Amino acid sequence: MKAAVRTGIMGWTISFQKDHPAPSSLSSADHLLRPNEVLLRVKSAAINPVDYKLPRAIGGAVVGLDVSGIVEKTGENATAFRAGDRVFGRAINGKGAPSGSLAEWTVANAEEIAKKPDFLGFDEAAALPTAYLTGVNSLRDAGKVKEGSCVLVIGASGGCGLAGVQLAKALGAGRVVGICSGKNFDFVRTHGGIEELVDYTDDAAVCKFVEENKGKFDCIYDTATGSGKGEDYVSSAIPTLLKKETGEYVHINGKASDWLRKFAGMERERRTLVLTQSKAKSDLELVATLLEATNARPYLNVKDFNEAGVKDAFEQLKARRTKGKIVFNIE
């Protein structure tokens, strides 16, 4: 089958292959699916920075987590689905390990997928899992965003940032402000539906915004710090924008010391580094409900699934030259 595969000694190189082995459950009359798994014929798949940051030993041979497709077979305990169902979610197998979405076929834990709603196309559905699940876990859970909350989204034009803007609005936030480059203001206004934006390249504008908004925000959702270009909003004046006693600073990237603190249970008070929760079927359903209710959609940058398309997509992702989500049309 066609697949994007981690190659080289550690798997740091991503290569397009036309003849990668398909899941054994595809051709076996004995199924070979774990009881809680489904076999998917992949229609679309999206990529995220984590896909090129993980070695083969952790990320698996086939690249990618975000997937949409059609159920081909089901394990005996995957009773919520049947052959022919249109689904979306994460390509994580029944043992909790990545199975890879950038391929014509993959397997997924039945608790990591949900039925695709009719209002979303396969490309749109594939763009949702990582960015929007991270947003839900960050805003609803860690950030405690609710009706009337005041939310600041840093990196508002990226995949996770735009998702955060849309979800904050859908969760009822009364004020949502985005930080991004001034050249992306129109993009965020069009696809995020907010007017209040701050240009991080304009030092005077940032200083003015900070001075006028100290102590006003319930949640800061930081999708930019630690993402590869030296950004560090955590150490800037931005955290002073939080309400002193209740404000929550939530970020999705961090230094090694940040991750050590998290796994040691020693995170600073009201500062959370978010790791997306597993078995996310119910949250995938919630994301779809929120988007339908607010008429919001992910912004797509669709690529052909071939050698040139895979090369271009990852170069663009690594250079952070993309708006919204990069999605491959697999079939």
C-alpha positions as CSV (number, residue, x, y, z in Angstrom):
1,M,0.0,0.0,0.0
2,K,1.0,3.7,-0.4
3,A,2.3,5.1,2.9
4,A,4.5,7.8,4.4
5,V,7.1,5.9,6.5
6,R,9.8,6.7,9.0
7,T,13.1,5.5,7.5
8,G,16.8,5.7,8.5
9,I,18.5,4.3,11.6
10,M,16.3,6.1,14.1
11,G,13.4,6.9,11.7
12,W,13.9,10.6,11.5
13,T,13.6,10.6,7.7
14,I,10.0,10.5,6.3
15,S,9.8,8.8,3.0
16,F,6.9,8.0,0.6
17,Q,6.6,4.4,-0.3
18,K,4.3,2.7,-2.8
19,D,4.6,-0.8,-1.5
20,H,4.6,-0.7,2.3
21,P,3.0,-3.8,3.8
22,A,-0.7,-3.3,4.6
23,P,-2.1,-4.3,8.0
24,S,-2.2,-8.1,8.2
25,S,-5.9,-7.9,9.1
26,L,-6.7,-6.7,5.6
27,S,-6.0,-10.0,3.9
28,S,-6.5,-12.5,6.7
29,A,-9.7,-14.5,6.9
30,D,-9.0,-14.9,10.6
31,H,-9.3,-11.2,11.2
32,L,-6.1,-10.6,13.3
33,L,-7.7,-7.6,14.8
34,R,-7.6,-7.1,18.6
35,P,-11.1,-7.2,20.1
36,N,-11.2,-3.4,20.6
37,E,-9.8,-2.5,17.1
38,V,-11.3,-1.6,13.7
39,L,-9.6,-1.7,10.3
40,L,-10.0,1.5,8.3
41,R,-9.8,2.3,4.7
42,V,-8.2,5.7,4.9
43,K,-9.9,8.6,3.0
44,S,-7.9,11.5,4.5
45,A,-5.1,12.1,7.0
46,A,-3.7,15.2,8.6
47,I,-0.2,15.9,10.0
48,N,1.1,17.7,13.1
49,P,4.6,18.8,14.3
50,V,4.7,15.8,16.6
51,D,4.8,13.5,13.5
52,Y,8.3,14.6,12.5
53,K,9.5,14.9,16.1
54,L,9.0,11.3,17.1
55,P,11.5,8.5,16.3
56,R,10.3,5.2,14.8
57,A,10.6,3.5,18.2
58,I,7.9,5.7,19.6
59,G,5.9,6.9,16.6
60,G,5.8,3.6,14.7
61,A,6.8,2.9,11.1
62,V,3.9,4.7,9.4
63,V,3.6,8.5,10.1
64,G,0.5,10.3,11.3
65,L,-2.2,10.2,13.9
66,D,-5.2,12.2,12.5
67,V,-7.4,10.1,10.2
68,S,-10.8,9.8,8.6
69,G,-12.0,6.8,6.6
70,I,-14.5,3.9,6.3
71,V,-14.6,0.9,8.6
72,E,-13.7,-2.3,6.8
73,K,-13.7,-4.8,9.7
74,T,-14.3,-4.7,13.4
75,G,-13.0,-6.6,16.4
76,E,-15.4,-8.6,18.5
77,N,-15.7,-5.9,21.2
78,A,-15.9,-2.9,18.8
79,T,-19.7,-3.1,18.8
80,A,-20.2,0.7,18.3
81,F,-19.1,0.4,14.7
82,R,-19.8,-1.8,11.7
83,A,-18.4,-2.2,8.2
84,G,-19.2,0.8,6.1
85,D,-19.3,3.4,8.9
86,R,-17.7,6.7,8.1
87,V,-15.4,7.7,11.0
88,F,-12.7,10.1,12.1
89,G,-10.2,10.1,15.0
90,R,-6.7,9.0,15.8
91,A,-4.8,6.1,14.4
92,I,-3.9,4.5,17.7
93,N,-4.1,0.7,18.0
94,G,-5.7,-1.5,20.6
95,K,-2.5,-1.5,22.7
96,G,-2.3,2.3,22.7
97,A,0.5,2.6,20.2
98,P,0.4,4.8,17.0
99,S,-0.6,2.7,14.0
100,G,-0.1,5.5,11.4
101,S,-2.6,7.5,9.4
102,L,-0.6,8.4,6.2
103,A,-1.4,5.1,4.5
104,E,-4.2,3.5,2.5
105,W,-5.1,1.3,5.5
106,T,-4.8,1.5,9.2
107,V,-6.2,0.1,12.5
108,A,-7.6,2.1,15.4
109,N,-8.8,1.5,18.9
110,A,-12.6,1.9,18.8
111,E,-12.3,4.3,21.7
112,E,-10.1,6.6,19.6
113,I,-12.6,7.2,16.8
114,A,-16.2,8.5,16.3
115,K,-18.7,8.5,13.5
116,K,-18.2,11.3,11.1
117,P,-21.0,13.8,11.0
118,D,-22.6,14.5,7.6
119,F,-21.8,18.2,7.8
120,L,-18.1,17.5,7.6
121,G,-16.2,16.1,4.6
122,F,-13.5,13.5,5.1
123,D,-10.7,16.1,4.7
124,E,-12.3,18.4,7.3
125,A,-12.9,15.5,9.7
126,A,-9.2,14.3,9.4
127,A,-8.1,17.8,10.4
128,L,-9.8,17.7,13.8
129,P,-8.4,15.1,16.1
130,T,-5.1,16.4,17.4
131,A,-5.6,20.1,17.2
132,Y,-9.2,20.1,18.4
133,L,-8.8,17.5,21.1
134,T,-5.8,19.4,22.4
135,G,-8.0,22.5,22.4
136,V,-10.8,20.9,24.4
137,N,-8.4,19.4,26.9
138,S,-6.6,22.8,27.2
139,L,-9.6,25.2,27.3
140,R,-12.4,23.2,29.0
141,D,-10.3,21.1,31.3
142,A,-7.0,22.9,32.2
143,G,-8.2,26.4,31.4
144,K,-11.7,26.1,32.9
145,V,-13.2,28.1,30.1
146,K,-16.9,28.6,30.4
147,E,-19.7,31.0,29.6
148,G,-18.4,34.5,29.8
149,S,-14.7,33.7,30.2
150,C,-12.0,36.0,28.8
151,V,-9.5,34.0,26.7
152,L,-6.2,34.9,25.0
153,V,-5.0,32.5,22.3
154,I,-1.3,32.8,21.3
155,G,-0.4,31.6,17.8
156,A,-4.0,32.1,16.6
157,S,-3.3,31.5,12.9
158,G,-1.8,28.0,13.3
159,G,-3.7,24.7,13.4
160,C,-4.0,24.5,17.2
161,G,-4.4,28.2,17.6
162,L,-7.3,28.6,15.1
163,A,-8.9,25.5,16.7
164,G,-8.5,27.2,20.1
165,V,-10.1,30.4,18.9
166,Q,-13.1,28.5,17.5
167,L,-13.5,26.3,20.5
168,A,-13.2,29.1,23.0
169,K,-16.1,30.8,21.2
170,A,-18.1,27.6,21.1
171,L,-17.6,27.1,24.8
172,G,-19.1,30.4,25.5
173,A,-16.2,32.7,26.1
174,G,-17.3,36.3,26.2
175,R,-14.0,37.8,24.9
176,V,-11.5,36.0,22.7
177,V,-8.3,37.7,21.7
178,G,-5.7,36.3,19.3
179,I,-1.9,36.9,19.0
180,C,-0.4,36.3,15.6
181,S,1.5,38.1,12.8
182,G,-0.3,41.1,11.5
183,K,-0.2,39.6,8.0
184,N,-2.5,36.9,9.3
185,F,-5.2,39.1,10.8
186,D,-7.6,38.8,7.9
187,F,-7.2,35.0,7.9
188,V,-8.0,34.7,11.7
189,R,-10.9,37.1,11.4
190,T,-12.4,35.2,8.5
191,H,-11.9,31.7,9.9
192,G,-11.9,32.3,13.6
193,G,-14.6,34.9,13.8
194,I,-12.9,37.3,16.2
195,E,-11.9,40.9,15.7
196,E,-9.5,41.6,18.6
197,L,-6.0,40.7,17.4
198,V,-2.4,41.6,18.5
199,D,0.6,41.6,16.1
200,Y,3.5,39.9,17.9
201,T,5.9,41.5,15.5
202,D,4.9,45.0,16.7
203,D,6.6,45.6,20.0
204,A,4.7,48.8,20.7
205,A,1.3,47.2,20.1
206,V,2.2,44.2,22.4
207,C,3.4,46.5,25.2
208,K,0.2,48.6,24.9
209,F,-2.0,45.5,25.0
210,V,-0.2,44.2,28.1
211,E,-0.4,47.5,30.0
212,E,-4.1,47.8,29.2
213,N,-5.1,44.2,30.0
214,K,-3.2,43.2,33.1
215,G,-5.2,40.8,35.3
216,K,-8.1,40.6,32.9
217,F,-7.9,37.1,31.4
218,D,-9.3,33.9,32.8
219,C,-7.2,31.7,30.5
220,I,-4.2,32.1,28.2
221,Y,-3.9,29.3,25.7
222,D,-0.3,29.3,24.4
223,T,0.2,27.3,21.2
224,A,3.5,29.0,20.2
225,T,6.0,28.7,23.1
226,G,8.5,25.9,22.5
227,S,7.3,25.2,19.0
228,G,10.7,25.4,17.4
229,K,11.5,29.1,16.6
230,G,12.6,30.1,20.1
231,E,9.3,31.6,21.2
232,D,8.9,31.9,25.0
233,Y,5.8,33.7,26.1
234,V,5.9,32.0,29.4
235,S,8.9,34.1,30.5
236,S,7.5,37.3,29.1
237,A,5.1,39.8,30.5
238,I,2.2,37.9,29.0
239,P,1.4,35.9,32.1
240,T,0.6,39.1,34.0
241,L,-2.6,39.3,31.9
242,L,-4.1,36.5,34.0
243,K,-6.5,37.2,36.8
244,K,-4.3,36.9,40.0
245,E,-6.2,34.3,41.9
246,T,-8.0,32.3,39.2
247,G,-6.3,32.8,35.8
248,E,-5.0,29.6,34.1
249,Y,-1.9,29.5,31.8
250,V,-2.1,26.5,29.5
251,H,0.6,25.6,26.9
252,I,1.0,22.7,24.6
253,N,4.8,22.7,24.1
254,G,7.6,23.0,26.5
255,K,11.2,22.5,27.3
256,A,12.5,19.2,28.7
257,S,12.3,20.7,32.2
258,D,8.7,21.5,31.7
259,W,7.9,17.9,30.8
260,L,9.9,16.6,33.7
261,R,7.9,18.8,36.0
262,K,4.7,17.6,34.5
263,F,5.5,13.9,34.8
264,A,6.8,14.4,38.3
265,G,3.6,16.1,39.4
266,M,5.5,19.3,40.2
267,E,3.9,21.8,37.8
268,R,3.6,25.4,38.9
269,E,0.2,26.4,40.3
270,R,-2.2,27.4,37.6
271,R,0.3,26.7,34.8
272,T,-0.5,23.5,32.8
273,L,1.4,21.7,30.1
274,V,-1.3,19.7,28.3
275,L,-0.9,16.2,27.1
276,T,-4.0,15.1,25.1
277,Q,-6.1,12.5,26.8
278,S,-6.4,9.0,25.4
279,K,-9.7,7.2,24.5
280,A,-11.2,10.4,23.2
281,K,-14.3,9.1,21.5
282,S,-16.7,11.3,23.6
283,D,-14.5,14.4,23.1
284,L,-14.4,13.8,19.3
285,E,-18.2,13.8,19.4
286,L,-18.2,17.0,21.4
287,V,-15.9,18.7,19.0
288,A,-18.2,17.9,16.1
289,T,-21.2,19.1,18.1
290,L,-19.5,22.4,19.0
291,L,-18.4,23.1,15.4
292,E,-21.9,22.4,14.0
293,A,-23.5,24.6,16.6
294,T,-21.2,27.5,15.7
295,N,-20.9,26.8,12.0
296,A,-17.1,26.7,12.3
297,R,-14.8,24.6,10.2
298,P,-11.1,23.8,10.2
299,Y,-9.1,25.6,7.5
300,L,-7.4,23.1,5.2
301,N,-4.2,23.1,3.2
302,V,-4.8,19.9,1.1
303,K,-1.9,18.0,-0.4
304,D,-1.7,15.1,-2.9
305,F,-0.6,11.9,-1.4
306,N,2.6,11.2,-3.4
307,E,6.3,11.7,-3.0
308,A,6.3,15.4,-3.9
309,G,3.2,16.1,-1.8
310,V,4.7,14.4,1.3
311,K,8.0,16.2,0.9
312,D,6.4,19.6,0.4
313,A,4.0,19.2,3.3
314,F,6.6,18.3,5.9
315,E,9.0,21.1,4.7
316,Q,6.1,23.5,5.1
317,L,5.2,22.2,8.5
318,K,8.8,22.3,9.8
319,A,9.3,25.9,8.5
320,R,6.0,26.9,10.1
321,R,4.8,28.3,6.8
322,T,1.3,27.0,7.0
323,K,-2.1,28.4,8.1
324,G,-4.6,25.9,9.5
325,K,-4.1,22.2,8.9
326,I,-2.2,20.3,6.3
327,V,-4.3,17.4,5.1
328,F,-3.6,14.6,2.6
329,N,-6.3,13.3,0.3
330,I,-5.4,9.6,0.6
331,E,-8.1,8.2,-1.6
